[in-house]
Amino acid sequence: MNFREASQVLLLIAVAYCIQMVSSAATTKATEQDVDSDTEILRKCLREVGSKDLVGELQKVARYSKWTSEEVPCFTRCLASMKHWFDADESKWNKQQIADDLGADMYNYCRYELDRYNEDSCEFAYTGLRCLKQAELYTLETYKNIVSCASELNVTMKELQKYAAFPTKEVVPCLFQCLAEKMNFYTPTYEWNFDNWVQAFGPMRQDRTASNVCKVSAEQIKTRDKCQWMYEEYNCLERLNYNTDGSYPLESTTLSAV
């Protein structure tokens, strides 16, 4: 394979991956025009921020999912800006555009990550777009498990919608326990698997240590009904970290959003 052929192969790989990177599974099926547009965005961004080593840059982009830091500096800022999701001059995310293009669920998952202002617009764009890609994967997994639990417990849509009001008493007993067990929210000794909570619901508004106020005591874990205290912890975490400051009209509780 000669250099030109190798470059074309790498370009196809990178184009395919970057189209996935900037187009969420939550959107409707991409049209041919959408694909052409995303391909052109990729080319423009590589010309704008890439080095002269085009093949090397394409190889980096093709392994984007394995990046632990941005390997092509400011590449994701360019992508997000071209999609009108990110204002590079203001270092600010266009939340309404994200919700319009990707869906409210994707936006809600990342809304606090997109609010953590960073004057380094390249880093801010990179962390935000990484979150949106994680949302594409994890929100589908969470909703799949909620639907599975709802089916097992014969939960109606009307009952699920009642969770949006943060009821003190769980609408359907043990619905959250079912979800918690499917998604491994707890260790065998009922400590939180916090990374699993964040994967399911998205980055939190508060620092993790602030969530300790939501943990019931060891004595209550031993003596109270497990479904009740698990739901109590979930309800507290939702109120503390996600859905109660009133500034996000698109939001809803995770359990009510199916």
N, C-alpha and C positions, 0 to 999 in steps of 0.2 A: 504494500500500500504506500503510495507516494505522499508527500507532505500535503498536497492539496486535498487528496481524498481523506487523509486523517483529519484535517481541519474541518472538513464537511461533516464527518461522522461526529466529532466532538461537538460541533455546533448544534447538530440535531439533538444530541443527548442533552446539552445545556438548555436549548430552547424548550424541549419537552418538560424538563424539570422546572424551569423558571416559570413556564406557563402555569404549572401546578402551584408553584409558590405564590404567585400573585392572583390566582383565581381559586376561590374557595369551593369546597364541595357543597357548601350551603347555598351557592348560587344556582340559577337555572343552567341548563346545558349550554355550554359555550357555542356561539355561532362561529362560522368560518371567519367572519369579519373580526370577532373578538380575538380569535387565535392569531390572525394576522397582526392585529393591534399589539398584542402582548409580545409577539416576536419582534416587532419593530421597537418596542420599548426596551427589550433586552439588548438589541443591537446598539441603540442609542446610548444606553447606560454603560455598556462595555467600552464604547468609543469615548465616553465622557470621563469615566473614572478608571478604566483599565490601563494596564501597562502596554508596552509594545509587544510583549510576549502574549499574543492572543491565545495561542493554544494552551499555555499555562493557565491563563485566566479562566478559560472555558473549563479546564479540568477542575479548577477550584469550585466554580459555580456548580458543576455537575455533582459534586459531593456536598452541596449546601446543607443537607440534612445532618451531616456529621460535624458541621462547624461548631466550635465552642467559643469562638470569637470571629469577628468578620474578617475573612481572609482576603477579600477584595475591598479595600477601604472605601466607604461611602457608597457601595454598590446598592445596598438595600434602601438607602435614603433616596437614591435616584429612582429606583423602582417604585417606591411608595409615592414619591412626588409626581411621577408621570401618571400614576393611577389616580391622582388627586386625593389621596388618602392622607398625605403629610405635607405640611407647609415647612419647607426647609429653611426659609428666611426667619420664620417665627419659632422654629423648633416646636411645632405643635401639630397634633393629630386632628384631622377633620372627621370627627366622630359620626356626624350625620351621613357623610359620604360613605364611610365604612359600613354603617348600618344599611344604607340604601343598596350598596353593591354586594355585601356579604351576608346580610341578614342581622336582625337584632340579637340573635343568640350569640353570634360570633363577637359582636361588639360588646355585649354584656359580659362575656367571659373575660375579656381583656380590659374592661373600662378603667380599672384602677392602675393597671400597668401603663395605659395610654395617658394617664393623668400625672404620672411621676415625672415632672418636668426635668429635663436634662439639657443644659445649654450646649452640650456636644450633640448636635443634631444627627450626626452619623450614627453615634452609639444609640441614641434614642430611637431612631428609625429601625435600627437592627433589632433591638430588644422588643420593640412593638410588633414588628412583622414576625419575629420568632413566636411571640405569644399567639398571634392570629393563626399561624400554622399549627400550633399545639391545640388551639381551640377547635380547629377543623377535625382533629383526631379525637380529642377527649370529649367534646360535647356529644358527639355521636355515640360514643361508648356509654356515657352517663345516661342519655335518653333511652338507649336500648335496654339498659338495666332497669330504668324506671318503668318502662312499658312492660318488661317481663314481670316485675313485682306487681304492677297494677293488674296484670292478667291473672297472676297466681292468687291475688286477694280479691278479685272481682271488683276492682275500683272503677267507678264511673268517671267520665271527663268532668262532670259537675263537681264531684268530690275533689278531684285534683285541683280544680280552679280555686277551691276554698283555701288552699294553702297560701295563696297570694296575700291573704290578710294576716299572716303570721299568727294563727290561732294558738292560744296557750295549750290547749288540749289537742292532740293529734286527731285529725278528721277521720282517718282510717287507721285504727290501732295496728301498730307493727309495720306499717308501710316503710317508714324510714329504716327500721331495723333490717328489713329485707334488703334495701339498697345498700346499707352499710356493710352487710355481710357479703354481698356480691362484689363490692368494690374494695373490700379489705380496709375499711376506715379505722379498724381497731386491731391492736395486737391481742394475743391470747389472754393477756392480763388487763385488757380494756384501756390501755394507753392509746393515744391517737397515733395513727400512721399519717402524720400531717401532710407528707408529700402526696398521698393518695387523695386527701381532701382537696388540696390545691389543684391537682390534675382534674378532679371532677367538677369543681366549681369555679376555678380560675384564681388568679393572683388576688390576694386579700388587700383590703384597704389598710388594715392595721398591721403592725409588727406581730409576728407570731406569738411573742411572749404576752401580748395584750389579750390573747385568746384564753389565757389560763383562767380568767374569771368565769368562763363557760364550763369548766370541768367540774363535774359533780364529785363529791368526796368518795373515798374508798368505802366508807361505811354505807353510803347510799347505794353504791353499786352492789353491795352484798345484800341489802335489805329491800330495795325497791324493785318494781317491775322493770325488766330490762328495756322493753319497748318504750316505756314512759321516760326513763332517764336519758336514753339515747336521743329521743325526739327533743327533749328539753335542751340537750347540748347542741343539737343541730339548729334549733330555733334561735338559740342564743348566738351561735356563730353567724347565722344568716343576718341577724339584726346588727351585730357588731361589725361585721366585715363586708357585707355586700349591699343590702337593699333598702336601707332606711334613712339615708340622708336627704332624700327628696330631690336630688339634682339630676336624676337619670330617668326621664319619662319612659324610656324603652324597657326598663328593667322589670323583672318579676322574680319570684323565688324559683329555684331550680325545679322543685317538685311540681310547681304549678305551670311550668312552661312547656310541657309536652303537648 
